Amino acid sequence: MQLGTRWSVGGAAPAELPAPVLGAVAQVERELSDQGVDATSWRWTLTWLEHRPVVELDDGTVVRVDAVTGEARIHEPVDTEGDDAEGDGD
C-alpha cells in the first residue's frame, strides 16, 4: 500500500485521481450537501492499493476502482444505529 494524501470536503482533490474517482467524490459531496449534512470539518483520505486509488471519507464512505471495469464504486458506511440487532422486539 502506498500512502497518498488528505484533503477537505469541497477542496481540490489530487490531480492524479482518475476521472471516475473524481466524479464519485463529487457525487458524494453533492449528496451530503443535498441532505444538509455539515461536512465542513470532514476530510478525504487517499491511499493506493495495488496501484489503484482508495478514497475514504471521515464518515466511512469509501470510493474504490473496480479492477475489471475501471469504474469507481461508492461504498456507503453501514449504519447499525437503531437496528434491533438482538431481536428482542420490544
N, C-alpha and C positions, 0 to 999 in steps of 0.2 A: 504494500500500500504506500502510495506517495501522498504526503500532506499537501494541501492546497492553500486555501485562504478563507477568510471570513469577510462578509460584507453585510451591511444593514438592509433590512426590508425597505424597498423603494430606492436603494442606492444602485450604483453601477455594478453589474455583475462582471466577473472576469471575462475579458475578451476571448480567451481561449476556449470557452464553453461552446459546444456545438449549438447551432440554431434551434434544434428541437428542445434542448435543455433550457435555453434562454426563454423559449416560448412557454414551457411548462412553469418556469419560475414566475413569469409574468402572469400566467393564468392563476396560479395560487395567490399571488399578491392581489389581483383583481377580486378574487373570491373573498379574501379576507376583508378588503375594503367594502365590498358589496354587503357583507354580513355585519359591518360596523365594528369589526374587531380592531382594538387598538394594538397594533403590532409595531409601533414606532420604536420600541426598545428591542425587538426581536432581530436576530441575525441568522444568516445562512452560513453554513459551513461546507466548503468544498474539499473533498478528498478524491483521490484517484485510486481505483481498484481495478487491477488487470488492464490498465491503460484506458479505463472508462471513468467518466466523472460520476461521483455520487454526491448529491447536494442535499443537505439536511437542514430543515428549519428548526428553530428552538422548540417549537411545539411538537416535534416528532415527525412532521411531514417529510417524506423522502422522495427525491426525484432520481431515477436511475435510467440508464440507457439499456434498452433491450439489445443483447449481444447479436441476435439474429437479424432483427428488422432495423436496428438503429434508431427506433422511436424512443422518445422519452416517456417514461411511465411515472405517474404520480401515485405514491402510496401514502394514504392518509393515516394518521395515528389512530389506533383503536381506542375508543372511549368506553371504558368499562364502568365509569362512574354512573351510579343509578341502576346498573344491571342487577337483577336478582340472582346473583351467582350461586347462592346456596339453595335457591328454590324453595324458600320457606312459605312464599305465597301469602304472607300476612297483609 
